[in-house]
Amino acid sequence: MSSSVVRSRMLRLLSVETSISIFFATAPPLLCT
């Protein structure tokens, strides 16, 4: 496995975690209304 594949996979995981954290940061106010 090359390092570029690992790097791209880590970047993809980071982007997914960021989007999930943003979703959970914005979702509770919408669900509480």
QUISUL-V643011 format. One record per residue. N is the residue number from 1. RES is the residue in one small letter. PSI is psi in radians with two decimals (999 if undefined). Layout:
N:RES:PSI  N:RES:PSI
This chain:
1:m:2.21  2:s:2.80  3:s:-0.49  4:s:-0.62  5:v:-0.73  6:v:-0.70  7:r:-0.76  8:s:-0.63  9:r:-0.70  10:m:-0.68  11:l:-0.65  12:r:-0.71  13:l:-0.67  14:l:-0.71  15:s:-0.66  16:v:-0.76  17:e:-0.64  18:t:-0.76  19:s:-0.64  20:i:-0.71  21:s:-0.67  22:i:-0.68  23:f:-0.78  24:f:-0.39  25:a:-0.50  26:t:-0.31  27:a:-0.79  28:p:-0.79  29:p:-0.62  30:l:-0.59  31:l:-0.45  32:c:-0.36  33:t:999
